[in-house]
Amino acid sequence: MAEPDYTYTASHSTGRLFIRNGPSLDYEIISFMRPGTTGDVISIGDEWVLLKYGDVDGYVFKSYLTLTPKEEIVR
């Protein structure tokens, strides 16, 4: 079954949301996002989301994101 087509919005209230190169706090921080940033989801796990942020593909803790199916977005 194909992964749902989602977009994300960073919904945290701190200054930075770290993007890691794997789905755990043990992985290296490779970038960070600012609040309100949006973009495309690659895949969704139980606790982590693999996303594309600019030219970086990395993992963000799921509870800090608002996930919206793309077909629900009105442009």
N, C-alpha and C positions, 0 to 999 in steps of 0.2 A: 504494500500500500504506500502511495506517495505521501511525502511529508506535506502538511498543510502550508499554504502560501501565506506567510505572515509578515507584517512589518512590526517594528518595535519602537517604543519611545522610552528613553531612560527616565524613570520616574523617581529617582532617588533625590534626596534634598541636600546631600553633601556636595562639596565642590567637585569631586571626581569619583567616577565609577571605574574600577580597574578592569581591564581586559587581559585575560590570561591565555597562555598558549596550550592549556589543557583544562579539563573540567574538575578542578580541585584548587583549594588554597595553596597546595604544595607546588603548583606550577608557577613559572615565571610570569611577572607582569610585563606585557608587551606594549601596552598603550593604556589610555584612559578616555572616558567619555564625560562630557559635561551634562548637567540636568537639561531635559527637554530635547536631547539629541534623538534623531530618528534614523531608521535604516532598515535593512533587510535581514530576515532570519534565514539561516541556512538549515538548522535543525534544532529541535526542542527535546531536551532530556527531562528527567524527573526534577533535577535541581539546577541544571545549567543550560544555557542557550548558546549555541554556536551562531555567531552573527558576523555580518560584514559591516565594518566601520571604516569608511574611507577606503584605503588600500590594505587594511588589516582584517584578517579573519581570526576571530578569537572567541573565548568563552567568557560569559558574564553570568553572575548568579541570578537565577530566574526571578526571584522575588523583588529585585530592583528594577524590573522592566514591566511595562504595560504592553501586552501582546494583542494585536488587532488583526483579524483576517483581512487581507487586502481588498476583498470584494465588499467589505463594509466601509471602506474609506471613500468619502465623497470628495472629489477633486474639482 
